Amino acid sequence: MVPVDLESEKPLYLQMKEILKERFLSGKKDITKLPTEIELASEYNVNRMVVQRAIRQLCKEGYLYRRPKLGTFISQKKKETLRIAYYEMSAYSMKKIFSLFEKSHPNISIEGTEFSTSEGYSKNIAKMISSNNVDIIKVSESLFRNFDAPNSFYSLNSYVKPRKDNTYLKPWKAFKSVNTHYGFPIAFSPVVMTYNKNMFDKAGISYPKDGWNWDDFLSKAKNLTGSGQYGFLFSASFNRWPAFILQNGGRLLKNDDKSFNLSSAECREAINFIQNLMYKWKVAPAFGDPLEKPSSLFPRSKIAMMMVSYYAFNDFNKIENFTWDIAPLPKKKCKTTILLADGFVVSKKTTNFNMALEFLKFIQSSTVQKYIKGCKTLVPVNKDIAEKNHGWIPKNYKMYKQILPYAELLNLPLSSSHTEILKEEINLLWHGLQSYEETCEHIENRLKNESKFIE
């Protein structure tokens, strides 16, 4: 019998773990059940807690399993590993979801690799897929657009059977390309207008409401601007400013989806409206102004209105003595907004497809969907769970139900390089460093030197 070395720097429970693996798990053994924890503690002259912790580790790794009142038994097979690449966010914790999955699937261990979405997430994932180092990838609707889905992800058409009575159907389209489903959604959010109620009350201005338009919006923004505060905060996020184009009846791409449509009258009018908010009417800080974290200005009553998704609710709810709510975005020619979604896709090179499918089904289970709802931010895709009453801020949380029918996904058939060109050139426009005509011309010229759009 190998004794426990009390003088060793290695923790006792790790020594005990190795001893148990060598004694009961190595080679061909006839034994199927371990002695009790008390018996093992006495045999090796250690505290029972040392044995208990060692056994707990071996259970987590799939070597052992416990049966209440019956004892600890040797598993017939070693725990399998599921490799998941993901990004964390304040709306909910992926590590928590991993823990819930492992608890309900004791023979599967998750090996998570976390990336930041601001540090070349798509390129990192592409490398992992090509070298077969990942089974599942977490993607947003915008990240999904950066991949050549047919060559990167496993087709899930045979496994996707969403029903209108128990799930919201539109988020499923976020991970669909050319009539093929590649992912399962976990949660979603429309882009809405959030407003500081204190600032509106102080100025004696009515709150934004469903059906308001650009003229109403501009009037409120003007009345809320002045004395060190602005009526609106513009965001250059690709998930924000295109909403103005959609509201004006425009499209980012031409009908053939092969080239940008920025020179159209609808796009031109929408982009001019955004510029005028900053530089003509000055109801929003100029885009180039050095500001602290923009979202922190909102609760400090420096900004009266800003476009956000439900992702932001978690941050706002942490602030004391701050009253706020949400409204649909103002319309021009039509009521619309941008729909955001989070989901998971399966690498086309995975050799663990069945395990991966188990995880995708798990994210839509009541266990995970109730956890998402409990985080008080995003909307779970499960209808019954999402629509249960709650008393959380904002008061109009359920507004997503009336917005969802007309919310639009920006499922553009663009490569990541094309998207970056658009962002770079349009940001120069927001900064006032080039004209609208120059922006359109530069984008067109740069695209001529790039590869073709993804079909």
C-alpha angles and dihedrals in degrees: 000000000000108000127219111257107228091188095055121107089223111100114259094237091056090050089049091049092055091046092052092047092051095045101042109016108038120091124347112330130180093204118099101173130053125225114260121279090249091052093049093046090052093045094053096034095237135123115277089238089064091056092043093054093047091051091047090056092050090049091052090051091051099248095111138021133197129228114196113250090357103073142236120321136191115252118236092227138023119257114269123229126234114196116213129181112203149152124230125227138182092247094074140341122257090195088059091051090049089053092050091050094049090049092056094038104045094175094057126074121194119224103197125196113194123207133178114240089220094060107065097290094168093049092049091050093047089055092049091050094049092050092042093240098134138053103184131027128198111222139173120219089261095048090048089060090060093066134076090238100194091055097037108039139048116253110245099185092118092054103039110094106150115178122211092224096061107025141038105252102201097068088059089064090062089078099040127104129180093348092310125116113219102169150031117233120226101185142346145196138196120224108253139175113257120196138194105240093197091061093047092048093048091051092044092237124146117246120257113267141186111290098028116140141209092275091054090046094050092047092053092045092052093049091049095049122094143062094059097318138097132214095223142017115215119214122204091203113133085231092060120035097049086066089076090057092049091048089054092054094256136131130218091221132045119250093269090054088226102107141023121272099207094123092062118111092245094052093043092052093048095048092046088052090054092049092048091053088063106029109023107031093022094210090135129047112265108262093241095052113118104244135169117244100319096220090059091061092062099066090040089063093245091116124040101191137018138166112247142157124232086266088082095058093084091060095044093048091059092062116093123222092013118128119195142143142182138249135182115271115270114262133226111180095348144010111254145127141179121277120214126196141179122213148142133254131191122237112246089226097054118127090194100065097141091052090046090052089052089057093048090052090047094058088062094047120112088251094063097032091054089048090053091049090049090057087068097221125077124041115252114229090232105095099206093051095042095050099050112118122260138167098229129131128287100058091210095052091130091059087102088078093065092039098048097075092061100030114114132214116224092226095163118171092231132137116232090251092057091049091051091052090053092048095047096049096041090050089058087054092051089050090053091241096124138020128253091254092050091049093054092045094049092049092050093048094047092049091055088065095048132081120271123277115273109263 
